[in-house]
Structure formats: structure tokens, C-alpha cells
Amino acid sequence: DPAGGMVLQRRAITLWQAAGDVHGVNVGRCNLAMALAVRRSGCEEALQQLAPVLVDTRAAGDEVQHALAHNLRGEALSRLGRWAEAAAAYQACISTADAAAEPWPLVYGLWNLPRPWAHLRQPLAAARLMGFAERHAVAAIGPLSAADQHDLRRLRRLCVAQAPAGDVALAWGEGAALDLAQAVRLALQAFPPH
């Protein structure tokens, strides 16, 4: 029951606030934001929940939660079709996670950034980064799920709709050959190369 779950999440946030547990509040807000962002109609509230988390986690030096909050912000913005903002949020996730050597948020940011890039008409940069992200995700977390495979097919179709299939395949292969530092540099470019 998603609605009942959100009621419990809101209650937990209230209890953590009353106890003065800032970390608990931030984790609770992130969990609530994730649940809200499942539906487009909940994305604006998800963004509102994440705004104080980004401030609190930066102030507390909680780089893991800070990076994860940026990733969740990117998810909500993507669902709203606000592609440039989503790309910036994923880049902030990647930058934070890389600087703190936090592998999990880094995997998420690198996996999620190519979709906004493709929507921003950067198909070859998107394919290159996803070529890396696909290989890196398997190495970091194990075999890809059916949903992950669906994401890959959807991104490839979006890229091929904008660039020749051979060019997309070449870029994907080039990305698979990148090392982590090269992929992070690619991901953090303000305007990815075509």
C-alpha cells in the first residue's frame, strides 16, 4: 500500500524531528522523496523534501546521503522532463560521490546521467557514458535486472533516433573501454561532446 507507506514515512520523519535526529530526518525525507517520485504528480513534493536534505547533508559532511539526495533530485526532475536540471543533479551526485570515494552513489549517478543527455540531444555522449556505466554497474553490483536491461534498450533507441546506429554503437563501445576516472571526467563536462 504505497499511500499507507508514505503515511508511515511522514510519521517517522516527525518522530525523528522530535528526537532531534537530523540524520534520521534526512534519510526519512529521502525515502519519502523516492516514494513520491514514483508518480509524476509527487515529484514537486519530492523536490521540496530533498531541498533541506541537500543543505543539511552538506553542512554535516554526510557525503553519501548528499550524493544520494542529488541522485533522487535527478530522478524527480527526469520524471518531470526537466532534463537540464536533471543532468545537473546527476552531475552533482557524481562529483560528490567521486570526491568522497563513495561507490554506490557514483554507480547511480553514472547510470542515470545518460538519459537526460540523450533528451538534451547529446546522443553520442549519452551512449559513450552508458557504455561505461553498463560495464561498471555489472562490476560494482552484479548482473543487471530486467528493468536495467529495459533502461539500456530505451536509451539506445533514443540515441539511435538522433544519430546513426553505427555511431551510437561505436560510442557505446568507446565508453565501455573507459576507466572510472575517464568516465567521471566525461560525466562532469558542462556540455558533453557530440
Residue frames as a rotation matrix with the C-alpha (Angstrom) as fourth column:
ASP 1
0.584 0.812 0.000 0.00
0.812 -0.584 0.000 0.00
0.000 0.000 -1.000 0.00
PRO 2
-0.310 -0.799 0.515 2.07
0.781 -0.523 -0.342 2.98
0.543 0.296 0.786 -1.26
ALA 3
0.139 0.417 0.898 -0.21
-0.144 -0.889 0.435 5.60
0.980 -0.190 -0.063 0.33
GLY 4
0.968 0.232 -0.100 -0.07
0.041 0.244 0.969 3.87
0.249 -0.942 0.226 3.71
GLY 5
0.315 -0.935 -0.162 3.69
0.945 0.325 -0.044 3.56
0.094 -0.139 0.986 3.41
MET 6
-0.316 -0.417 0.852 4.01
0.411 -0.870 -0.273 7.30
0.855 0.264 0.446 2.82
VAL 7
0.646 0.576 0.501 1.88
-0.262 -0.449 0.854 8.00
0.717 -0.683 -0.139 5.90
LEU 8
0.873 -0.369 -0.320 4.29
0.480 0.531 0.699 5.88
-0.088 -0.763 0.640 7.96
GLN 9
-0.066 -0.941 0.333 7.30
0.926 -0.182 -0.332 7.62
0.373 0.286 0.883 6.39
ARG 10
0.006 0.141 0.990 5.87
-0.023 -0.990 0.141 11.03
1.000 -0.023 -0.003 7.27
ARG 11
0.923 0.368 0.111 5.23
-0.137 0.047 0.989 9.84
0.359 -0.929 0.093 10.82
ALA 12
0.533 -0.804 -0.263 8.81
0.846 0.496 0.196 8.56
-0.027 -0.327 0.945 11.12
ILE 13
-0.237 -0.603 0.762 10.15
0.583 -0.716 -0.385 11.94
0.777 0.353 0.521 9.94
THR 14
0.423 0.491 0.762 8.05
-0.315 -0.709 0.631 13.68
0.850 -0.506 -0.145 12.60
LEU 15
0.978 -0.072 -0.196 9.38
0.206 0.485 0.850 11.33
0.034 -0.871 0.490 15.29
TRP 16
0.150 -0.986 0.068 12.99
0.972 0.135 -0.195 11.86
0.183 0.096 0.978 14.18
GLN 17
-0.101 -0.127 0.987 12.45
0.173 -0.979 -0.108 15.62
0.980 0.159 0.121 14.19
ALA 18
0.777 0.479 0.409 11.07
-0.317 -0.264 0.911 15.45
0.544 -0.837 -0.053 17.73
ALA 19
0.842 -0.508 -0.184 14.09
0.500 0.603 0.622 13.40
-0.204 -0.615 0.761 18.80
GLY 20
0.651 -0.604 -0.459 16.49
-0.521 -0.796 0.308 15.86
-0.551 0.039 -0.833 17.17
ASP 21
0.011 -0.617 0.787 17.87
0.331 0.745 0.579 13.14
-0.943 0.254 0.213 14.87
VAL 22
0.188 0.021 -0.982 18.90
-0.687 -0.711 -0.147 15.16
-0.702 0.702 -0.119 11.80
HIS 23
-0.816 -0.529 -0.234 20.39
-0.543 0.562 0.624 12.14
-0.199 0.636 -0.745 10.05
GLY 24
-0.669 0.640 0.379 17.18
0.504 0.764 -0.402 10.17
-0.547 -0.078 -0.834 10.59
VAL 25
0.273 0.757 -0.594 15.13
-0.009 -0.616 -0.788 13.08
-0.962 0.221 -0.162 9.26
ASN 26
-0.139 -0.406 -0.903 17.31
-0.866 -0.393 0.311 13.26
-0.481 0.825 -0.297 6.15
VAL 27
-0.980 -0.168 0.110 17.14
-0.111 0.909 0.403 9.53
-0.168 0.382 -0.909 5.48
GLY 28
-0.335 0.934 0.121 13.37
0.560 0.301 -0.772 9.65
-0.758 -0.191 -0.624 6.03
ARG 29
0.269 0.403 -0.875 12.97
-0.390 -0.785 -0.482 12.58
-0.881 0.470 -0.054 3.65
CYS 30
-0.592 -0.540 -0.598 15.00
-0.774 0.175 0.608 10.75
-0.224 0.823 -0.522 1.01
ASN 31
-0.900 0.308 0.307 12.86
0.312 0.949 -0.039 7.63
-0.304 0.060 -0.951 1.42
LEU 32
0.059 0.963 -0.261 9.69
0.376 -0.264 -0.888 9.71
-0.925 -0.046 -0.378 1.18
ALA 33
0.017 -0.119 -0.993 11.03
-0.721 -0.689 0.071 11.56
-0.692 0.715 -0.098 -1.86
MET 34
-0.917 -0.385 -0.104 11.78
-0.358 0.679 0.641 8.24
-0.176 0.625 -0.761 -3.55
ALA 35
-0.565 0.784 0.257 8.23
0.653 0.616 -0.440 7.05
-0.503 -0.081 -0.860 -2.92
LEU 36
0.222 0.667 -0.712 6.73
0.048 -0.736 -0.675 10.35
-0.974 0.116 -0.196 -4.07
ALA 37
-0.249 -0.441 -0.862 8.80
-0.762 -0.461 0.455 10.47
-0.598 0.770 -0.222 -7.27
VAL 38
-0.702 0.091 0.706 7.37
0.334 0.918 0.215 7.15
-0.628 0.387 -0.675 -8.46
ARG 39
0.255 0.839 0.481 4.47
0.944 -0.108 -0.312 9.21
-0.209 0.534 -0.819 -9.79
ARG 40
-0.437 -0.388 0.811 4.91
0.667 -0.745 0.003 12.40
0.603 0.542 0.585 -11.77
SER 41
0.440 0.732 0.520 2.29
0.147 -0.630 0.762 14.05
0.886 -0.259 -0.385 -9.55
GLY 42
0.909 -0.102 -0.405 4.52
0.413 0.068 0.908 13.55
-0.065 -0.993 0.104 -6.49
CYS 43
0.182 -0.949 0.259 7.72
0.904 0.059 -0.423 14.92
0.386 0.311 0.869 -8.00
GLU 44
0.109 -0.136 0.985 7.31
-0.067 -0.989 -0.129 18.54
0.992 -0.052 -0.117 -6.90
GLU 45
0.857 0.204 0.473 6.79
-0.473 -0.049 0.879 17.46
0.203 -0.978 0.055 -3.30
ALA 46
0.747 -0.658 -0.090 9.76
0.664 0.738 0.119 15.10
-0.012 -0.149 0.989 -3.64
LEU 47
-0.001 -0.758 0.652 11.89
0.569 -0.537 -0.623 18.08
0.822 0.370 0.432 -4.68
GLN 48
0.391 0.218 0.894 10.60
-0.504 -0.762 0.406 20.02
0.770 -0.609 -0.188 -1.66
GLN 49
0.998 -0.030 0.052 11.54
-0.024 0.592 0.805 17.12
-0.055 -0.805 0.591 0.64
LEU 50
0.507 -0.856 0.103 15.04
0.846 0.472 -0.246 16.95
0.162 0.212 0.964 -0.85
ALA 51
0.452 -0.340 0.824 15.89
0.084 -0.904 -0.419 20.67
0.888 0.259 -0.380 -0.62
PRO 52
0.668 -0.239 0.705 16.59
-0.730 -0.395 0.558 20.69
0.145 -0.887 -0.438 3.15
VAL 53
0.875 -0.386 0.292 18.35
0.271 0.891 0.365 17.32
-0.401 -0.240 0.884 2.90
LEU 54
0.501 -0.711 0.493 20.86
0.661 -0.053 -0.748 18.80
0.558 0.702 0.443 0.46
VAL 55
0.382 -0.323 0.866 21.55
-0.441 -0.887 -0.137 21.70
0.812 -0.330 -0.481 2.83
ASP 56
0.771 0.001 0.636 21.75
-0.621 0.221 0.752 19.56
-0.140 -0.975 0.171 5.99
THR 57
0.861 -0.439 0.257 23.92
0.438 0.897 0.065 16.81
-0.259 0.056 0.964 4.50
ARG 58
0.404 -0.743 0.534 26.38
0.376 -0.397 -0.837 19.30
0.834 0.539 0.119 3.03
ALA 59
0.389 -0.210 0.897 26.66
-0.687 -0.715 0.130 21.09
0.614 -0.667 -0.422 6.38
ALA 60
0.758 -0.020 0.652 27.12
-0.532 0.561 0.635 17.79
-0.378 -0.828 0.415 8.25
GLY 61
-0.270 -0.904 -0.331 29.65
-0.943 0.180 0.278 16.42
-0.192 0.388 -0.902 5.77
ASP 62
-0.024 0.365 0.931 27.42
-0.104 0.925 -0.365 13.41
-0.994 -0.105 0.016 5.08
GLU 63
-0.545 -0.335 -0.769 28.68
-0.718 -0.287 0.634 12.91
-0.432 0.898 -0.084 1.55
VAL 64
-0.949 0.237 0.210 26.90
0.298 0.890 0.344 9.60
-0.105 0.389 -0.915 0.95
GLN 65
-0.095 0.984 -0.148 23.45
0.795 -0.015 -0.606 10.96
-0.599 -0.175 -0.782 1.80
HIS 66
-0.016 0.018 -1.000 24.28
-0.281 -0.959 -0.012 14.22
-0.959 0.281 0.021 0.00
ALA 67
-0.852 -0.350 -0.390 25.16
-0.469 0.178 0.865 12.38
-0.233 0.920 -0.316 -3.21
LEU 68
-0.767 0.617 0.180 22.11
0.633 0.772 0.054 10.12
-0.105 0.155 -0.982 -2.92
ALA 69
0.045 0.795 -0.604 19.85
0.451 -0.556 -0.698 13.15
-0.891 -0.241 -0.383 -2.43
HIS 70
-0.353 -0.226 -0.908 21.26
-0.641 -0.648 0.411 14.69
-0.681 0.727 0.083 -5.63
ASN 71
-0.999 -0.018 -0.028 20.54
-0.032 0.721 0.692 11.43
0.008 0.692 -0.722 -7.44
LEU 72
-0.393 0.918 -0.059 16.95
0.825 0.324 -0.462 11.39
-0.405 -0.230 -0.885 -6.14
ARG 73
0.003 0.328 -0.945 16.57
-0.106 -0.939 -0.327 15.01
-0.994 0.101 0.032 -7.19
GLY 74
-0.751 -0.354 -0.558 17.69
-0.583 -0.042 0.811 13.97
-0.311 0.934 -0.175 -10.67
GLU 75
-0.861 0.477 0.177 15.09
0.505 0.845 0.176 11.21
-0.066 0.241 -0.968 -10.70
ALA 76
-0.007 0.901 -0.434 12.26
0.634 -0.331 -0.699 13.60
-0.773 -0.280 -0.569 -9.82
LEU 77
-0.087 -0.092 -0.992 13.44
-0.466 -0.876 0.122 16.18
-0.880 0.473 0.033 -12.36
SER 78
-0.960 -0.257 -0.113 13.72
-0.229 0.481 0.846 13.49
-0.163 0.838 -0.521 -15.05
ARG 79
-0.540 0.825 0.169 10.17
0.790 0.566 -0.237 12.35
-0.291 0.006 -0.957 -14.41
LEU 80
0.298 0.625 -0.721 9.10
0.320 -0.777 -0.542 15.99
-0.899 -0.069 -0.432 -14.86
GLY 81
0.569 -0.132 0.812 11.04
0.822 0.049 -0.568 16.22
0.035 0.990 0.136 -18.13
ARG 82
0.942 -0.332 -0.042 13.30
-0.320 -0.931 0.176 18.94
-0.098 -0.152 -0.983 -16.75
TRP 83
0.848 -0.529 -0.035 16.30
0.465 0.774 -0.429 17.42
0.254 0.348 0.902 -18.46
ALA 84
0.140 -0.848 0.511 18.95
0.002 -0.515 -0.857 20.12
0.990 0.121 -0.071 -17.99
GLU 85
0.205 -0.001 0.979 18.21
-0.922 -0.336 0.193 20.32
0.328 -0.942 -0.070 -14.26
ALA 86
0.962 0.153 0.225 18.19
-0.218 0.928 0.301 16.53
-0.162 -0.339 0.927 -14.01
ALA 87
0.589 -0.807 -0.033 21.58
0.429 0.348 -0.834 16.34
0.684 0.477 0.551 -15.73
ALA 88
-0.041 -0.605 0.795 22.98
-0.469 -0.691 -0.550 18.93
0.882 -0.396 -0.256 -13.31
ALA 89
0.542 0.301 0.785 21.62
-0.841 0.207 0.500 16.97
-0.012 -0.931 0.366 -10.33
TYR 90
0.977 -0.215 0.011 23.19
0.215 0.974 -0.074 13.73
0.005 0.075 0.997 -11.55
GLN 91
0.288 -0.918 0.272 26.47
0.235 -0.208 -0.950 15.56
0.928 0.337 0.156 -12.17
ALA 92
0.102 -0.197 0.975 26.36
-0.843 -0.538 -0.020 16.87
0.528 -0.820 -0.220 -8.59
CYS 93
0.892 0.231 0.388 25.80
-0.399 0.804 0.440 13.29
-0.210 -0.548 0.810 -7.40
ILE 94
0.778 -0.627 -0.021 28.78
0.480 0.617 -0.624 12.09
0.404 0.475 0.781 -9.44
SER 95
0.125 -0.756 0.643 31.03
-0.172 -0.655 -0.736 14.94
0.977 -0.018 -0.212 -8.32
THR 96
0.324 0.080 0.943 30.18
-0.923 -0.190 0.333 14.45
0.206 -0.979 0.013 -4.64
ALA 97
0.951 0.099 0.292 30.47
-0.176 0.953 0.248 10.67
-0.254 -0.288 0.923 -4.75
ASP 98
0.640 -0.768 0.034 33.73
0.417 0.310 -0.855 10.76
0.646 0.561 0.518 -6.67
ALA 99
0.070 -0.626 0.776 35.32
-0.486 -0.701 -0.522 13.32
0.871 -0.340 -0.354 -4.33
ALA 100
0.211 0.099 0.972 34.33
-0.972 0.125 0.198 11.22
-0.102 -0.987 0.123 -1.32
ALA 101
-0.740 -0.490 -0.461 35.22
-0.587 0.805 0.087 7.88
0.328 0.335 -0.883 -2.99
GLU 102
-0.350 0.738 0.577 31.66
-0.493 0.379 -0.783 6.64
-0.797 -0.559 0.231 -2.39
PRO 103
-0.969 -0.236 0.067 30.99
-0.069 0.524 0.849 3.83
-0.236 0.818 -0.524 -4.89
TRP 104
-0.426 0.862 0.274 27.21
0.794 0.502 -0.343 3.33
-0.433 0.071 -0.898 -4.61
PRO 105
0.431 0.630 -0.646 26.03
0.180 -0.762 -0.622 6.87
-0.884 0.152 -0.442 -5.36
LEU 106
-0.386 -0.652 -0.653 28.67
-0.585 -0.374 0.720 7.05
-0.713 0.660 -0.237 -8.10
VAL 107
-0.878 0.144 0.457 27.17
0.377 0.795 0.475 4.00
-0.295 0.589 -0.752 -9.81
TYR 108
0.071 0.997 -0.030 23.69
0.803 -0.075 -0.592 5.57
-0.592 0.018 -0.806 -9.66
GLY 109
0.311 0.032 -0.950 24.79
-0.188 -0.978 -0.095 8.94
-0.931 0.208 -0.298 -11.00
LEU 110
-0.679 -0.647 -0.347 26.79
-0.492 0.050 0.869 7.46
-0.545 0.761 -0.352 -13.87
TRP 111
-0.736 0.482 0.475 23.90
0.612 0.774 0.163 5.16
-0.289 0.411 -0.865 -14.78
ASN 112
0.176 0.962 -0.209 21.25
0.790 -0.265 -0.553 7.88
-0.587 -0.068 -0.807 -14.66
LEU 113
-0.136 -0.286 -0.948 23.02
-0.101 -0.948 0.301 10.81
-0.986 0.137 0.100 -16.38
PRO 114
-0.921 -0.311 0.234 22.95
0.197 0.146 0.969 9.44
-0.335 0.939 -0.073 -19.96
ARG 115
-0.181 0.929 0.324 19.15
0.975 0.211 -0.062 9.64
-0.126 0.305 -0.944 -20.21
PRO 116
0.567 0.386 -0.728 18.94
0.333 -0.915 -0.226 13.42
-0.753 -0.115 -0.648 -19.67
TRP 117
-0.426 -0.778 -0.462 21.89
-0.231 -0.401 0.887 13.88
-0.875 0.484 -0.009 -22.02
ALA 118
-0.785 0.181 0.592 20.04
0.591 0.505 0.629 11.94
-0.185 0.844 -0.503 -24.71
HIS 119
0.297 0.955 -0.015 16.95
0.929 -0.293 -0.227 14.08
-0.221 0.054 -0.974 -24.17
LEU 120
0.486 -0.222 -0.846 19.18
-0.022 -0.970 0.242 17.16
-0.874 -0.099 -0.476 -24.45
ARG 121
0.995 0.007 -0.097 20.22
-0.097 0.067 -0.993 15.93
-0.001 0.998 0.067 -27.92
GLN 122
0.067 -0.995 0.076 23.63
-0.996 -0.062 0.063 14.62
-0.058 -0.080 -0.995 -26.89
PRO 123
0.873 0.480 -0.085 23.17
-0.483 0.875 -0.027 11.04
0.061 0.064 0.996 -28.15
LEU 124
0.441 -0.760 -0.478 26.82
0.050 0.552 -0.832 10.12
0.896 0.342 0.282 -28.63
ALA 125
-0.520 -0.566 0.639 27.92
-0.600 -0.291 -0.745 11.44
0.608 -0.771 -0.188 -25.25
ALA 126
0.252 0.707 0.660 24.96
-0.957 0.283 0.063 9.61
-0.143 -0.648 0.748 -23.70
ALA 127
0.900 0.073 -0.430 25.90
-0.219 0.928 -0.301 6.38
0.377 0.365 0.851 -25.48
ARG 128
-0.028 -0.993 -0.115 29.57
-0.143 0.118 -0.983 6.73
0.989 -0.011 -0.145 -24.52
LEU 129
-0.496 -0.155 0.854 28.77
-0.825 -0.222 -0.519 7.26
0.270 -0.963 -0.018 -20.84
MET 130
0.526 0.750 0.402 26.19
-0.825 0.565 0.026 4.46
-0.208 -0.345 0.915 -20.79
GLY 131
0.572 -0.428 -0.699 28.72
-0.193 0.759 -0.622 2.12
0.797 0.491 0.352 -22.39
PHE 132
-0.595 -0.787 0.161 30.89
-0.293 0.027 -0.956 2.71
0.748 -0.616 -0.247 -19.35
ALA 133
-0.339 0.507 0.793 28.01
-0.941 -0.183 -0.285 2.70
0.000 -0.842 0.539 -16.87
GLU 134
0.698 0.602 -0.387 26.71
-0.626 0.776 0.079 -0.64
0.348 0.187 0.919 -18.12
ARG 135
0.197 -0.721 -0.665 30.09
0.140 0.692 -0.708 -2.34
0.970 0.047 0.238 -17.61
HIS 136
-0.695 -0.520 0.497 30.76
-0.335 -0.377 -0.863 -0.53
0.636 -0.767 0.089 -14.33
ALA 137
0.058 0.808 0.586 27.34
-0.987 -0.040 0.153 -1.36
0.147 -0.588 0.795 -12.84
VAL 138
0.762 0.192 -0.619 27.81
-0.226 0.974 0.025 -5.06
0.608 0.121 0.785 -13.54
ALA 139
-0.169 -0.921 -0.352 31.26
0.267 0.301 -0.916 -4.99
0.949 -0.248 0.195 -11.93
ALA 140
-0.739 -0.161 0.655 30.04
-0.456 -0.595 -0.661 -2.96
0.496 -0.787 0.366 -8.93
ILE 141
-0.317 0.728 0.608 26.67
-0.893 -0.013 -0.449 -4.52
-0.319 -0.685 0.655 -8.16
GLY 142
-0.571 0.059 0.819 26.35
0.055 0.998 -0.034 -7.69
-0.819 0.026 -0.573 -10.22
PRO 143
-0.736 0.273 0.620 24.11
0.677 0.320 0.663 -8.79
-0.017 0.907 -0.420 -13.08
LEU 144
-0.898 0.439 -0.022 21.67
-0.437 -0.887 0.146 -6.26
0.044 0.141 0.989 -14.47
SER 145
-0.469 0.829 0.304 17.98
0.125 0.403 -0.907 -6.71
-0.874 -0.388 -0.293 -13.73
ALA 146
-0.209 0.520 0.828 15.25
0.971 0.213 0.112 -6.88
-0.118 0.828 -0.549 -16.36
ALA 147
0.806 0.502 -0.314 14.41
0.492 -0.863 -0.116 -3.24
-0.329 -0.061 -0.942 -15.53
ASP 148
0.113 -0.856 -0.504 18.07
-0.157 -0.516 0.842 -2.27
-0.981 -0.016 -0.192 -16.06
GLN 149
-0.647 -0.319 0.693 18.09
0.546 0.441 0.712 -4.06
-0.533 0.839 -0.111 -19.43
HIS 150
0.338 0.851 0.402 14.91
0.938 -0.267 -0.223 -2.19
-0.082 0.452 -0.888 -20.35
ASP 151
0.687 -0.158 -0.709 16.61
0.073 -0.956 0.283 1.11
-0.723 -0.246 -0.645 -19.44
LEU 152
-0.400 -0.916 0.001 19.54
0.015 -0.006 1.000 0.23
-0.916 0.400 0.016 -21.71
ARG 153
-0.442 0.305 0.844 17.28
0.874 0.357 0.329 -0.63
-0.201 0.883 -0.424 -24.67
ARG 154
0.654 0.750 -0.098 15.24
0.726 -0.659 -0.199 2.54
-0.214 0.059 -0.975 -24.17
LEU 155
0.398 -0.584 -0.708 18.36
-0.128 -0.799 0.587 4.72
-0.908 -0.143 -0.393 -24.06
ARG 156
-0.629 -0.648 0.429 19.85
0.304 0.303 0.903 3.03
-0.715 0.699 0.006 -27.12
ARG 157
-0.021 0.716 0.698 16.59
0.998 0.060 -0.031 3.64
-0.064 0.696 -0.715 -29.05
LEU 158
0.812 0.315 -0.492 16.58
0.362 -0.932 -0.001 7.30
-0.459 -0.177 -0.871 -28.00
CYS 159
-0.028 -0.915 -0.403 20.20
-0.164 -0.394 0.904 7.70
-0.986 0.092 -0.139 -29.12
VAL 160
-0.674 -0.218 0.706 19.63
0.558 0.476 0.679 5.91
-0.484 0.852 -0.199 -32.45
ALA 161
0.424 0.870 0.251 16.65
0.875 -0.321 -0.362 8.17
-0.235 0.373 -0.898 -33.13
GLN 162
0.869 -0.109 -0.483 19.13
-0.068 -0.992 0.102 11.09
-0.490 -0.056 -0.870 -33.12
ALA 163
0.016 -0.938 -0.347 22.35
-0.895 -0.169 0.414 9.62
-0.447 0.304 -0.842 -34.55
PRO 164
0.215 0.028 -0.976 23.30
-0.739 0.659 -0.144 6.79
0.639 0.752 0.162 -36.92
ALA 165
0.961 0.259 0.098 23.15
-0.262 0.736 0.625 3.37
0.089 -0.626 0.775 -35.25
GLY 166
0.523 -0.833 -0.180 26.79
0.621 0.517 -0.589 2.68
0.584 0.196 0.787 -36.14
ASP 167
-0.218 -0.581 0.784 27.92
-0.153 -0.774 -0.615 5.89
0.964 -0.254 0.080 -34.47
VAL 168
0.473 0.476 0.742 25.91
-0.812 -0.091 0.576 5.05
0.341 -0.875 0.343 -31.36
ALA 169
0.971 -0.127 -0.200 27.38
0.170 0.962 0.214 1.53
0.165 -0.242 0.956 -31.25
LEU 170
0.137 -0.981 0.139 30.90
0.501 -0.053 -0.864 2.93
0.855 0.189 0.484 -31.67
ALA 171
-0.138 -0.134 0.981 30.38
-0.582 -0.790 -0.190 5.48
0.801 -0.598 0.030 -28.88
TRP 172
0.813 0.490 0.315 28.92
-0.551 0.471 0.689 2.77
0.189 -0.734 0.653 -26.62
GLY 173
0.764 -0.580 -0.281 31.98
0.531 0.814 -0.236 0.61
0.366 0.031 0.930 -27.22
GLU 174
-0.136 -0.810 0.570 34.33
0.143 -0.585 -0.798 3.54
0.980 -0.027 0.196 -26.59
GLY 175
0.226 0.318 0.921 32.57
-0.805 -0.471 0.361 4.14
0.549 -0.822 0.150 -23.30
ALA 176
0.981 0.165 -0.100 32.94
-0.096 0.866 0.490 0.51
0.167 -0.471 0.866 -22.27
ALA 177
0.372 -0.921 -0.119 36.72
0.689 0.359 -0.630 0.93
0.622 0.152 0.768 -22.69
LEU 178
0.205 -0.277 0.939 36.94
-0.382 -0.905 -0.184 3.97
0.901 -0.322 -0.291 -20.37
ASP 179
-0.570 -0.299 -0.766 38.33
0.628 0.442 -0.640 3.70
0.530 -0.846 -0.064 -16.88
LEU 180
0.220 0.753 -0.621 36.48
0.975 -0.190 0.115 5.22
-0.031 -0.630 -0.776 -13.93
ALA 181
-0.260 -0.379 -0.888 38.46
0.435 -0.867 0.242 8.47
-0.862 -0.324 0.390 -13.90
GLN 182
-0.992 -0.091 0.091 37.85
0.117 -0.359 0.926 8.99
-0.051 0.929 0.366 -17.63
ALA 183
-0.319 0.946 0.052 34.13
0.763 0.224 0.607 8.30
0.563 0.233 -0.793 -17.21
VAL 184
0.201 0.353 -0.914 33.87
0.866 -0.500 -0.003 10.78
-0.458 -0.791 -0.406 -14.34
ARG 185
-0.675 -0.488 -0.553 35.66
0.167 -0.831 0.530 13.43
-0.719 0.265 0.643 -16.42
LEU 186
-0.861 0.428 0.274 33.24
0.309 0.012 0.951 12.79
0.404 0.904 -0.143 -19.29
ALA 187
-0.040 0.931 -0.363 30.25
0.938 0.160 0.306 12.95
0.343 -0.328 -0.880 -16.95
LEU 188
0.143 0.067 -0.988 31.31
0.747 -0.662 0.063 16.24
-0.649 -0.747 -0.144 -15.39
GLN 189
-0.849 -0.374 0.373 31.70
0.528 -0.586 0.614 18.14
-0.011 0.718 0.696 -18.65
ALA 190
-0.552 0.655 -0.517 29.36
-0.167 -0.694 -0.701 21.12
-0.817 -0.301 0.492 -18.74
PHE 191
0.442 0.633 -0.636 28.47
-0.798 -0.046 -0.601 20.49
-0.409 0.773 0.485 -22.37
PRO 192
0.174 -0.412 0.894 29.17
0.071 0.911 0.406 16.91
-0.982 -0.007 0.188 -23.38
PRO 193
-0.667 -0.477 -0.572 30.82
-0.531 -0.234 0.814 16.45
-0.522 0.847 -0.097 -26.77
HIS 194
0.449 0.814 -0.368 28.68
-0.838 0.241 -0.490 15.28
-0.310 0.528 0.790 -29.70
